[in-house]
Amino acid sequence: MPVPVLCHVCPGGHYQAENPWTYRCRFCGSPATESAFPAQSNERLVMFAGVLQILPVPDGQ
């Protein structure tokens, strides 16, 4: 199940895509790039329902 990426600035905002390389918090407007969201080797960043989320994936996929 994907988990929304919470804003690094405000308590409770979620990031949405602004363009292919930049995301912006829906609540406070704080910008961030993909490098601000370090995903582990068994995780992927995905857009789901317009919100940036981390999706855990099984090993080897």
Number of C-alpha atoms within 10 A of each C-alpha: 8 16 14 18 19 16 20 16 13 13 10 13 19 23 26 22 18 13 9 8 10 14 21 21 24 16 14 15 16 16 18 19 14 13 9 10 14 11 14 10 12 12 17 15 19 16 16 14 8 11 20 24 23 21 18 16 13 9 8 6 7
